[in-house]
């Protein structure tokens, strides 16, 4: 897997299986020396971009546990599955399931039980929990942060398009939210709203209605953490998914902007861009990297 980030000259070069990039502001030397002959000219309008981050994963045996890598962190925890956000996921994130070899970042999944004691916010008590699979999520939260430009990714997706059970995803999340930590995303994700709207104030934790300027935030300024799904896939036997509006047919791929408040009129519908894309997901064989 190869990752490259480029920014336009008018944008500060601030830096800006689950693979997650965070949106925030920071500085650093993030260009991989192994990135050679990178093309940074837009084929659409000829705009010249500057390469601000790349990772070729050429170093064999990199570790991504907390504190091991300067760019990425692989989680060692369960998904946030106590609510709909986790979607009833069956896996426990384990940092040993993210490795590098032959110029690839490899994310593997194994059938292996993990048991632990965790807090159930609905029962308001600690309970014994268990997951039957292990996989990996690698993110750049509070490390590499991207503020705008172009993201280029080379990836080989896992599994077979007609076999259900996997949910490979490559996505971007605003840095105020931390993926799988619901305390950081409840009322924050996916808001992007700087207007005081009393009807929506209760739903947005940091709304434009607040006159308080504590914690380094300006008064009357809304804050949030939007999400851009570069690629999310749901494989499986061909057929319509239940309880979806508009109707979605599996297998499908999604490239979405998740933002609140939503568009009340003329909302995007299923189909080809700018809606959902799904008709041709199964046209090529996918294999694990």
C-alpha contacts under 8 A as a table, 3 or more apart, distances in Angstrom:
res1	aa1	res2	aa2	distance
1	X	56	X	6.94
1	X	57	X	7.17
1	X	103	X	6.87
1	X	104	X	4.66
1	X	105	X	5.52
1	X	106	X	7.94
1	X	153	X	7.10
1	X	154	X	5.20
1	X	155	X	4.89
1	X	156	X	7.28
2	X	54	X	7.55
2	X	55	X	6.00
2	X	56	X	4.85
2	X	57	X	7.01
2	X	103	X	7.85
2	X	104	X	7.27
2	X	152	X	7.99
2	X	153	X	5.66
2	X	154	X	5.05
2	X	155	X	7.07
3	X	53	X	7.95
3	X	54	X	5.32
3	X	55	X	5.25
3	X	56	X	6.57
3	X	151	X	7.54
3	X	152	X	5.91
3	X	153	X	4.79
3	X	154	X	6.72
4	X	51	X	7.35
4	X	52	X	7.98
4	X	53	X	5.77
4	X	54	X	4.22
4	X	55	X	6.67
4	X	151	X	5.98
4	X	152	X	5.11
4	X	153	X	6.53
5	X	51	X	6.04
5	X	52	X	5.87
5	X	53	X	5.04
5	X	54	X	6.16
5	X	146	X	7.95
5	X	149	X	7.26
5	X	150	X	5.77
5	X	151	X	4.76
5	X	152	X	6.36
6	X	40	X	7.14
6	X	49	X	5.78
6	X	50	X	5.32
6	X	51	X	4.36
6	X	52	X	5.51
6	X	53	X	7.01
6	X	149	X	5.62
6	X	150	X	5.17
6	X	151	X	6.65
7	X	11	X	6.11
7	X	12	X	7.60
7	X	13	X	6.42
7	X	49	X	5.34
7	X	50	X	5.42
7	X	51	X	6.60
7	X	52	X	6.79
7	X	148	X	6.24
7	X	149	X	4.25
7	X	150	X	6.34
8	X	11	X	5.34
8	X	47	X	7.55
8	X	48	X	6.76
8	X	49	X	4.64
8	X	50	X	6.39
8	X	148	X	7.99
8	X	149	X	5.97
9	X	12	X	7.24
9	X	48	X	7.39
9	X	49	X	6.27
9	X	50	X	6.92
11	X	147	X	7.95
11	X	148	X	7.01
11	X	149	X	7.74
13	X	16	X	7.42
13	X	27	X	7.80
13	X	50	X	7.82
13	X	52	X	6.08
14	X	25	X	5.77
14	X	26	X	5.48
14	X	27	X	5.29
14	X	28	X	7.91
14	X	52	X	7.89
14	X	145	X	7.43
14	X	146	X	6.98
14	X	147	X	6.83
15	X	24	X	7.44
15	X	25	X	5.97
15	X	26	X	5.32
15	X	27	X	5.70
15	X	28	X	7.20
15	X	52	X	6.97
15	X	53	X	7.46
15	X	144	X	5.66
15	X	145	X	4.44
15	X	146	X	4.71
15	X	147	X	6.61
16	X	22	X	7.57
16	X	23	X	6.04
16	X	24	X	5.62
16	X	25	X	5.29
16	X	26	X	6.09
16	X	27	X	7.65
16	X	144	X	5.68
16	X	145	X	2.92
16	X	146	X	2.58
16	X	147	X	4.78
16	X	148	X	7.55
17	X	107	X	5.07
17	X	108	X	6.40
17	X	109	X	7.17
17	X	135	X	6.34
17	X	136	X	5.82
17	X	137	X	6.57
17	X	158	X	7.63
17	X	167	X	7.45
17	X	168	X	5.28
17	X	169	X	7.19
18	X	136	X	6.59
18	X	137	X	4.49
18	X	138	X	6.33
18	X	168	X	5.94
18	X	169	X	5.06
18	X	170	X	6.12
19	X	137	X	5.77
19	X	138	X	5.01
19	X	139	X	5.81
19	X	169	X	6.34
19	X	170	X	4.84
19	X	171	X	6.55
20	X	137	X	7.55
20	X	138	X	6.27
20	X	139	X	4.46
20	X	140	X	6.61
20	X	170	X	5.90
20	X	171	X	5.09
20	X	172	X	5.64
20	X	173	X	7.20
21	X	139	X	5.71
21	X	140	X	5.32
21	X	141	X	6.95
21	X	144	X	7.48
21	X	145	X	7.09
21	X	146	X	7.62
21	X	171	X	6.33
21	X	172	X	4.67
21	X	173	X	6.36
22	X	139	X	7.43
22	X	140	X	5.80
22	X	141	X	5.31
22	X	142	X	7.31
22	X	144	X	6.91
22	X	145	X	5.23
22	X	146	X	6.59
22	X	172	X	5.63
22	X	173	X	5.01
22	X	174	X	5.60
22	X	175	X	5.25
23	X	145	X	4.85
23	X	146	X	4.94
23	X	147	X	5.93
23	X	172	X	6.91
23	X	173	X	5.91
23	X	174	X	4.42
23	X	175	X	4.92
24	X	142	X	7.76
24	X	145	X	4.78
24	X	146	X	6.11
24	X	147	X	6.24
24	X	174	X	6.66
24	X	175	X	5.27
25	X	145	X	5.74
25	X	146	X	7.06
25	X	147	X	6.77
26	X	143	X	7.81
26	X	144	X	7.24
26	X	145	X	6.34
29	X	52	X	7.86
29	X	53	X	7.73
30	X	52	X	6.34
30	X	53	X	4.58
30	X	54	X	6.46
31	X	35	X	7.41
31	X	51	X	7.17
31	X	52	X	6.02
31	X	53	X	4.45
31	X	54	X	4.83
31	X	55	X	7.05
32	X	35	X	5.55
32	X	53	X	7.12
32	X	54	X	5.21
32	X	55	X	5.31
32	X	56	X	6.70
33	X	36	X	7.50
34	X	55	X	7.99
34	X	56	X	6.42
34	X	58	X	7.40
35	X	38	X	6.57
35	X	54	X	6.87
35	X	55	X	7.53
35	X	56	X	6.63
40	X	48	X	6.06
40	X	49	X	5.14
40	X	50	X	6.54
40	X	51	X	6.94
41	X	46	X	5.63
41	X	47	X	5.68
41	X	48	X	4.71
41	X	49	X	6.11
42	X	45	X	5.84
42	X	46	X	4.71
42	X	47	X	5.18
42	X	48	X	6.54
42	X	49	X	7.58
43	X	46	X	5.76
51	X	54	X	7.55
56	X	103	X	6.09
56	X	104	X	7.41
57	X	60	X	7.51
57	X	100	X	6.25
57	X	101	X	7.49
57	X	102	X	7.97
57	X	103	X	4.87
57	X	104	X	5.58
57	X	105	X	6.06
58	X	100	X	7.47
58	X	101	X	6.98
58	X	102	X	6.37
58	X	103	X	4.20
58	X	104	X	7.06
59	X	62	X	6.48
59	X	100	X	6.96
59	X	101	X	7.22
59	X	103	X	7.24
60	X	100	X	5.31
60	X	101	X	4.85
60	X	102	X	6.98
60	X	103	X	7.69
61	X	99	X	6.07
61	X	100	X	5.24
61	X	101	X	6.47
62	X	69	X	7.74
62	X	99	X	6.08
62	X	100	X	5.72
63	X	68	X	5.97
63	X	69	X	6.66
63	X	95	X	7.91
63	X	96	X	7.59
63	X	98	X	7.47
63	X	99	X	6.41
64	X	67	X	7.61
64	X	68	X	5.50
64	X	69	X	5.52
64	X	72	X	6.25
64	X	73	X	5.09
64	X	74	X	5.11
64	X	95	X	6.20
64	X	96	X	7.75
64	X	98	X	6.85
64	X	99	X	7.62
64	X	138	X	7.65
65	X	68	X	5.53
65	X	69	X	7.43
65	X	73	X	5.85
65	X	74	X	5.37
65	X	75	X	6.99
65	X	76	X	7.63
65	X	95	X	5.30
65	X	96	X	7.51
66	X	69	X	7.55
66	X	73	X	5.61
66	X	74	X	6.82
66	X	75	X	7.44
67	X	70	X	7.46
67	X	73	X	7.44
68	X	73	X	7.71
69	X	72	X	5.70
69	X	73	X	6.67
70	X	143	X	7.20
71	X	140	X	6.05
71	X	143	X	5.81
71	X	144	X	5.94
72	X	138	X	6.16
72	X	139	X	5.47
72	X	140	X	4.87
72	X	141	X	7.94
72	X	143	X	7.31
72	X	144	X	7.90
73	X	138	X	5.44
73	X	139	X	5.42
73	X	140	X	6.23
73	X	141	X	7.79
74	X	93	X	7.87
74	X	94	X	7.25
74	X	95	X	4.81
74	X	98	X	6.97
74	X	136	X	6.49
74	X	137	X	5.46
74	X	138	X	4.26
74	X	139	X	6.43
75	X	93	X	5.70
75	X	94	X	6.15
75	X	95	X	5.65
75	X	136	X	6.85
75	X	137	X	5.86
75	X	138	X	6.63
76	X	92	X	7.63
76	X	93	X	5.21
76	X	94	X	4.70
76	X	95	X	5.68
77	X	92	X	6.08
77	X	93	X	5.24
77	X	94	X	6.86
78	X	81	X	7.69
78	X	91	X	7.06
78	X	92	X	4.59
78	X	93	X	5.68
78	X	180	X	7.81
79	X	86	X	5.94
79	X	89	X	7.04
79	X	91	X	7.37
79	X	92	X	6.59
79	X	93	X	7.08
79	X	180	X	5.41
80	X	83	X	6.95
80	X	85	X	6.44
80	X	86	X	4.91
80	X	180	X	4.72
80	X	181	X	6.48
80	X	182	X	6.56
81	X	84	X	6.68
81	X	85	X	6.17
81	X	86	X	3.57
81	X	87	X	6.13
81	X	88	X	5.64
81	X	89	X	6.39
82	X	85	X	7.76
82	X	86	X	6.73
82	X	88	X	7.98
82	X	120	X	6.71
82	X	121	X	7.40
82	X	122	X	7.99
83	X	86	X	6.04
83	X	87	X	7.28
84	X	87	X	5.04
84	X	88	X	7.33
86	X	89	X	5.77
86	X	180	X	7.92
90	X	131	X	5.47
90	X	132	X	5.98
90	X	133	X	6.02
91	X	131	X	5.53
91	X	132	X	6.22
91	X	133	X	4.42
91	X	134	X	4.98
91	X	135	X	6.23
92	X	114	X	6.87
92	X	131	X	6.01
92	X	132	X	7.79
92	X	133	X	6.23
92	X	134	X	4.82
92	X	135	X	6.28
92	X	136	X	7.86
93	X	134	X	5.83
93	X	135	X	5.14
93	X	136	X	4.81
93	X	137	X	6.30
94	X	97	X	5.79
94	X	98	X	7.95
94	X	134	X	6.21
94	X	135	X	5.95
94	X	136	X	5.47
94	X	137	X	7.93
95	X	98	X	5.74
95	X	136	X	6.01
95	X	137	X	7.72
96	X	99	X	6.98
96	X	136	X	7.77
97	X	106	X	7.77
97	X	107	X	5.73
97	X	108	X	5.27
97	X	109	X	6.99
97	X	134	X	7.57
97	X	135	X	5.77
97	X	136	X	5.39
98	X	105	X	6.92
98	X	106	X	5.64
98	X	107	X	4.75
98	X	108	X	6.72
98	X	136	X	5.88
98	X	137	X	7.80
98	X	138	X	7.49
99	X	105	X	5.86
99	X	106	X	5.21
99	X	107	X	6.77
100	X	103	X	6.86
100	X	104	X	5.47
100	X	105	X	4.62
100	X	106	X	5.71
101	X	104	X	5.41
101	X	105	X	6.89
101	X	106	X	7.38
104	X	289	X	7.41
106	X	289	X	5.92
107	X	135	X	7.01
107	X	136	X	5.99
107	X	137	X	7.99
107	X	289	X	7.56
108	X	135	X	5.79
108	X	136	X	6.93
109	X	133	X	6.94
109	X	134	X	5.54
109	X	135	X	4.44
109	X	136	X	7.49
110	X	133	X	5.68
110	X	134	X	5.35
110	X	135	X	6.69
111	X	132	X	6.17
111	X	133	X	4.54
111	X	134	X	6.49
112	X	132	X	5.52
112	X	133	X	4.96
112	X	134	X	6.10
113	X	130	X	6.83
113	X	131	X	5.57
113	X	132	X	4.32
113	X	133	X	5.98
113	X	134	X	7.55
114	X	130	X	5.53
114	X	131	X	5.26
114	X	132	X	6.50
114	X	133	X	7.59
114	X	134	X	7.83
115	X	128	X	7.20
115	X	129	X	5.58
115	X	130	X	4.35
115	X	131	X	6.61
116	X	128	X	5.93
116	X	129	X	5.39
116	X	130	X	6.54
117	X	126	X	6.42
117	X	127	X	5.56
117	X	128	X	4.55
117	X	129	X	5.79
118	X	126	X	5.31
118	X	127	X	5.61
118	X	128	X	6.45
118	X	129	X	6.54
119	X	124	X	7.09
119	X	125	X	5.71
119	X	126	X	4.23
119	X	127	X	6.19
120	X	123	X	5.46
120	X	124	X	5.61
120	X	125	X	5.62
120	X	126	X	5.92
120	X	127	X	6.60
121	X	124	X	4.70
121	X	125	X	6.98
131	X	134	X	7.81
140	X	143	X	5.19
140	X	144	X	5.33
140	X	145	X	7.22
141	X	144	X	6.93
141	X	145	X	7.54
141	X	175	X	6.64
141	X	178	X	6.83
142	X	145	X	7.06
142	X	175	X	7.06
145	X	175	X	7.77
156	X	286	X	6.93
156	X	287	X	6.54
156	X	288	X	6.40
156	X	289	X	5.62
157	X	168	X	7.05
157	X	286	X	5.57
157	X	287	X	5.83
157	X	288	X	5.70
157	X	289	X	6.93
158	X	166	X	7.95
158	X	168	X	7.34
158	X	286	X	5.95
158	X	287	X	4.75
158	X	288	X	3.73
158	X	289	X	6.72
159	X	163	X	7.24
159	X	166	X	7.44
159	X	286	X	5.96
159	X	287	X	5.28
159	X	288	X	5.88
160	X	163	X	5.38
160	X	235	X	7.14
160	X	285	X	6.73
160	X	286	X	5.64
160	X	287	X	6.75
161	X	164	X	7.63
161	X	235	X	4.63
161	X	236	X	6.04
161	X	237	X	7.93
161	X	251	X	6.51
161	X	281	X	7.23
161	X	282	X	5.32
161	X	285	X	7.18
161	X	286	X	6.73
162	X	235	X	5.61
162	X	236	X	4.23
162	X	237	X	4.71
162	X	238	X	7.03
162	X	251	X	6.86
162	X	282	X	7.22
163	X	235	X	5.89
163	X	236	X	4.41
163	X	237	X	6.21
164	X	234	X	7.22
164	X	235	X	5.07
164	X	236	X	3.83
164	X	237	X	6.87
165	X	234	X	7.95
165	X	235	X	7.28
165	X	236	X	7.40
166	X	234	X	6.69
166	X	235	X	6.79
167	X	232	X	6.87
167	X	233	X	5.69
167	X	234	X	5.49
167	X	235	X	7.55
168	X	231	X	7.98
168	X	232	X	5.94
168	X	233	X	5.81
168	X	234	X	7.66
169	X	229	X	7.58
169	X	230	X	7.77
169	X	231	X	5.55
169	X	232	X	4.34
169	X	233	X	6.62
170	X	229	X	6.46
170	X	230	X	5.59
170	X	231	X	5.22
170	X	232	X	6.49
171	X	227	X	7.26
171	X	228	X	5.74
171	X	229	X	4.37
171	X	230	X	5.08
171	X	231	X	6.61
171	X	232	X	7.88
172	X	227	X	5.64
172	X	228	X	5.04
172	X	229	X	6.32
172	X	230	X	7.33
173	X	177	X	7.00
173	X	178	X	7.94
173	X	179	X	7.85
173	X	225	X	6.39
173	X	226	X	5.94
173	X	227	X	4.58
173	X	228	X	6.54
174	X	177	X	5.98
174	X	224	X	7.41
174	X	225	X	4.23
174	X	226	X	5.44
174	X	227	X	6.55
175	X	178	X	6.76
175	X	225	X	6.63
176	X	184	X	7.05
176	X	185	X	7.73
176	X	188	X	7.43
176	X	224	X	6.72
176	X	225	X	5.67
177	X	181	X	7.87
177	X	184	X	5.03
177	X	185	X	4.93
177	X	188	X	6.75
177	X	189	X	6.74
177	X	224	X	7.94
177	X	225	X	5.71
178	X	181	X	5.61
178	X	182	X	7.78
178	X	184	X	5.84
178	X	185	X	6.69
179	X	182	X	7.53
179	X	185	X	7.58
181	X	184	X	5.72
181	X	185	X	6.83
182	X	185	X	5.02
182	X	186	X	5.71
183	X	186	X	5.84
184	X	188	X	7.02
185	X	188	X	4.84
185	X	189	X	5.03
185	X	225	X	7.56
186	X	189	X	6.35
186	X	205	X	7.79
187	X	191	X	7.68
187	X	203	X	5.71
187	X	204	X	4.85
187	X	205	X	4.67
187	X	206	X	7.71
188	X	191	X	5.76
188	X	204	X	6.24
188	X	205	X	5.94
188	X	206	X	7.14
188	X	223	X	7.40
188	X	224	X	4.73
188	X	225	X	5.61
189	X	224	X	6.05
189	X	225	X	4.77
189	X	226	X	5.80
189	X	227	X	7.60
189	X	259	X	7.73
189	X	260	X	7.88
190	X	224	X	6.38
190	X	225	X	5.09
190	X	226	X	4.13
190	X	227	X	6.18
190	X	258	X	6.01
190	X	259	X	4.73
190	X	260	X	5.45
191	X	204	X	6.83
191	X	223	X	7.07
191	X	224	X	4.44
191	X	225	X	5.64
191	X	226	X	5.71
191	X	259	X	5.58
191	X	260	X	4.42
191	X	261	X	6.54
192	X	222	X	7.42
192	X	223	X	6.40
192	X	224	X	5.19
192	X	225	X	6.71
192	X	226	X	6.25
192	X	259	X	6.27
192	X	260	X	5.93
192	X	261	X	7.40
193	X	207	X	7.44
193	X	208	X	7.48
193	X	222	X	5.57
193	X	223	X	6.69
193	X	224	X	7.26
193	X	260	X	7.18
193	X	261	X	7.17
194	X	207	X	7.07
194	X	208	X	5.30
194	X	220	X	7.85
194	X	221	X	5.48
194	X	222	X	4.26
194	X	223	X	6.92
195	X	207	X	7.52
195	X	208	X	5.12
195	X	209	X	7.44
195	X	220	X	7.99
195	X	221	X	7.40
195	X	222	X	6.66
196	X	201	X	7.22
196	X	207	X	6.60
196	X	208	X	4.43
196	X	209	X	4.55
196	X	220	X	7.35
196	X	222	X	7.73
197	X	200	X	5.47
197	X	201	X	5.90
197	X	208	X	7.56
197	X	209	X	7.10
198	X	201	X	4.96
198	X	202	X	7.71
198	X	209	X	7.37
199	X	202	X	7.34
200	X	203	X	5.51
200	X	204	X	6.64
201	X	204	X	5.44
201	X	205	X	7.48
201	X	207	X	5.96
201	X	209	X	6.99
202	X	205	X	7.01
204	X	207	X	5.42
204	X	224	X	7.79
206	X	210	X	7.39
206	X	221	X	7.82
206	X	222	X	5.45
206	X	223	X	5.32
206	X	224	X	6.97
207	X	210	X	6.07
207	X	220	X	7.33
207	X	221	X	6.52
207	X	222	X	4.14
207	X	223	X	6.37
208	X	219	X	7.48
208	X	220	X	4.33
208	X	221	X	4.32
208	X	222	X	4.02
208	X	223	X	7.70
209	X	220	X	5.33
209	X	221	X	7.39
209	X	222	X	7.54
210	X	219	X	5.97
210	X	220	X	5.17
210	X	221	X	7.33
211	X	219	X	4.56
211	X	220	X	5.34
212	X	218	X	7.50
212	X	219	X	5.19
212	X	220	X	7.70
213	X	216	X	6.55
213	X	217	X	5.23
213	X	218	X	4.89
213	X	219	X	4.72
214	X	217	X	5.93
214	X	218	X	7.66
217	X	221	X	7.62
218	X	221	X	5.87
226	X	257	X	7.73
226	X	258	X	6.06
226	X	259	X	5.29
226	X	260	X	7.72
227	X	257	X	6.00
227	X	258	X	5.03
227	X	259	X	6.72
228	X	255	X	7.60
228	X	256	X	5.86
228	X	257	X	4.63
228	X	258	X	6.18
229	X	232	X	6.48
229	X	254	X	7.19
229	X	255	X	5.17
229	X	256	X	5.02
229	X	257	X	6.34
229	X	258	X	7.80
230	X	254	X	7.90
230	X	255	X	5.27
230	X	256	X	7.08
231	X	253	X	6.81
231	X	254	X	5.91
231	X	255	X	5.23
232	X	253	X	5.59
232	X	254	X	5.12
232	X	255	X	6.65
233	X	251	X	7.56
233	X	252	X	5.87
233	X	253	X	4.34
233	X	254	X	6.31
234	X	250	X	6.76
234	X	251	X	5.55
234	X	252	X	5.51
234	X	253	X	6.41
235	X	250	X	6.45
235	X	251	X	4.43
235	X	252	X	6.56
236	X	250	X	6.04
236	X	251	X	5.30
237	X	250	X	6.70
237	X	251	X	6.79
238	X	249	X	6.98
238	X	250	X	5.21
238	X	251	X	6.04
239	X	249	X	5.50
239	X	250	X	5.44
239	X	251	X	7.78
240	X	247	X	6.97
240	X	248	X	5.87
240	X	249	X	4.31
240	X	250	X	6.08
241	X	244	X	6.49
241	X	247	X	7.08
241	X	248	X	5.76
241	X	249	X	5.88
241	X	250	X	6.61
242	X	247	X	7.99
243	X	247	X	7.89
244	X	247	X	5.18
244	X	248	X	6.39
245	X	248	X	7.52
246	X	269	X	6.60
246	X	270	X	6.39
247	X	270	X	7.37
248	X	252	X	7.76
248	X	270	X	7.23
249	X	252	X	6.50
249	X	278	X	7.18
250	X	278	X	7.45
251	X	278	X	6.65
251	X	281	X	6.51
251	X	282	X	6.84
252	X	277	X	6.64
252	X	278	X	3.98
252	X	279	X	6.92
252	X	280	X	7.94
252	X	281	X	5.83
253	X	276	X	7.32
253	X	277	X	5.66
253	X	278	X	5.20
253	X	281	X	6.43
254	X	276	X	5.74
254	X	277	X	6.00
254	X	278	X	7.43
255	X	276	X	6.97
255	X	277	X	7.49
256	X	276	X	7.74
259	X	262	X	6.57
263	X	266	X	7.22
263	X	267	X	5.86
264	X	267	X	6.75
268	X	274	X	7.15
268	X	275	X	5.51
269	X	275	X	5.37
269	X	276	X	7.14
270	X	275	X	5.04
270	X	276	X	4.79
270	X	277	X	7.37
271	X	274	X	7.96
271	X	275	X	5.33
271	X	276	X	5.09
271	X	277	X	5.72
271	X	278	X	7.32
272	X	275	X	5.42
272	X	276	X	5.79
272	X	277	X	5.07
272	X	278	X	7.77
273	X	276	X	6.24
273	X	277	X	6.49
277	X	280	X	7.79
278	X	281	X	5.62
279	X	282	X	7.75
280	X	283	X	5.29
281	X	284	X	7.19
282	X	285	X	7.15
